[in-house]
């Protein structure tokens, strides 16, 4: 009886996963682009190191970071 319950539960879970997968595969996602009438500014987050090591090109100097 316990094995049947486990098999039934497994079948329900797998069936639900299959239905969900086919539902997502059948939907087409579209994106509507909007044109801007003026220039758009986007802030860019630059990661920086706390320790400024010489020769590290990936490290942003503190003077540049404050700008």
C-alpha positions as a Markdown table, in Angstrom:
| # | Residue | x | y | z |
|---|---|---|---|---|
| 1 | Unk | 0.0 | 0.0 | 0.0 |
| 2 | Unk | 2.8 | 2.4 | 0.9 |
| 3 | Unk | 4.6 | 1.7 | -2.4 |
| 4 | Unk | 1.4 | 2.5 | -4.4 |
| 5 | Unk | 1.1 | 5.8 | -2.5 |
| 6 | Unk | 4.7 | 6.6 | -3.3 |
| 7 | Unk | 4.2 | 5.7 | -7.0 |
| 8 | Unk | 1.0 | 7.7 | -7.2 |
| 9 | Unk | 2.7 | 10.7 | -5.7 |
| 10 | Unk | 5.6 | 10.5 | -8.0 |
| 11 | Unk | 3.3 | 10.2 | -11.0 |
| 12 | Unk | 1.4 | 13.3 | -9.9 |
| 13 | Unk | 4.5 | 15.3 | -9.4 |
| 14 | Unk | 6.0 | 14.2 | -12.8 |
| 15 | Unk | 2.7 | 14.9 | -14.6 |
| 16 | Unk | 2.4 | 18.3 | -13.0 |
| 17 | Unk | 6.0 | 19.1 | -14.1 |
| 18 | Unk | 5.3 | 18.0 | -17.6 |
| 19 | Unk | 2.2 | 20.1 | -17.9 |
| 20 | Unk | 4.0 | 23.1 | -16.5 |
| 21 | Unk | 6.9 | 22.6 | -19.0 |
| 22 | Unk | 4.6 | 22.4 | -22.0 |
| 23 | Unk | 2.7 | 25.4 | -20.8 |
| 24 | Unk | 5.8 | 27.5 | -20.7 |
| 25 | Unk | 7.1 | 26.2 | -24.0 |
| 26 | Unk | 3.8 | 27.1 | -25.8 |
| 27 | Unk | 3.8 | 30.8 | -24.5 |
| 28 | Unk | 5.6 | 33.3 | -26.6 |
| 29 | Unk | 7.0 | 36.2 | -24.7 |
| 30 | Unk | 7.1 | 39.5 | -26.5 |
| 31 | Unk | 8.6 | 42.8 | -25.4 |
| 32 | Unk | 7.2 | 46.1 | -26.4 |
| 33 | Unk | 10.0 | 48.7 | -26.9 |
| 34 | Unk | 9.3 | 52.3 | -26.1 |
| 35 | Unk | 11.2 | 55.1 | -27.9 |
| 36 | Unk | 12.5 | 57.9 | -25.7 |
| 37 | Unk | 12.0 | 61.4 | -26.9 |
| 38 | Unk | 15.0 | 62.7 | -24.9 |
| 39 | Unk | 18.4 | 61.2 | -24.2 |
| 40 | Unk | 18.3 | 58.6 | -21.4 |
| 41 | Unk | 20.9 | 58.4 | -18.6 |
| 42 | Unk | 21.6 | 55.1 | -16.9 |
| 43 | Unk | 23.6 | 55.0 | -13.8 |
| 44 | Unk | 26.4 | 52.4 | -13.9 |
| 45 | Unk | 27.6 | 50.8 | -10.7 |
| 46 | Unk | 31.3 | 50.3 | -10.8 |
| 47 | Unk | 32.7 | 47.8 | -8.3 |
| 48 | Unk | 35.8 | 48.8 | -6.5 |
| 49 | Unk | 38.3 | 47.3 | -4.2 |
| 50 | Unk | 38.7 | 48.6 | -0.7 |
| 51 | Unk | 42.5 | 48.2 | -1.0 |
| 52 | Unk | 44.1 | 50.0 | -4.0 |
| 53 | Unk | 47.0 | 47.8 | -5.2 |
| 54 | Unk | 49.4 | 49.2 | -7.7 |
| 55 | Unk | 49.0 | 47.7 | -11.2 |
| 56 | Unk | 45.5 | 46.5 | -10.6 |
| 57 | Unk | 43.6 | 47.7 | -13.7 |
| 58 | Unk | 40.3 | 46.5 | -12.3 |
| 59 | Unk | 40.5 | 48.7 | -9.2 |
| 60 | Unk | 38.8 | 52.1 | -9.4 |
| 61 | Unk | 41.0 | 54.9 | -7.9 |
| 62 | Unk | 39.3 | 56.7 | -5.0 |
| 63 | Unk | 39.4 | 60.1 | -6.9 |
| 64 | Unk | 37.5 | 58.6 | -9.9 |
| 65 | Unk | 35.0 | 56.9 | -7.6 |
| 66 | Unk | 34.1 | 60.2 | -5.9 |
| 67 | Unk | 33.2 | 61.7 | -9.3 |
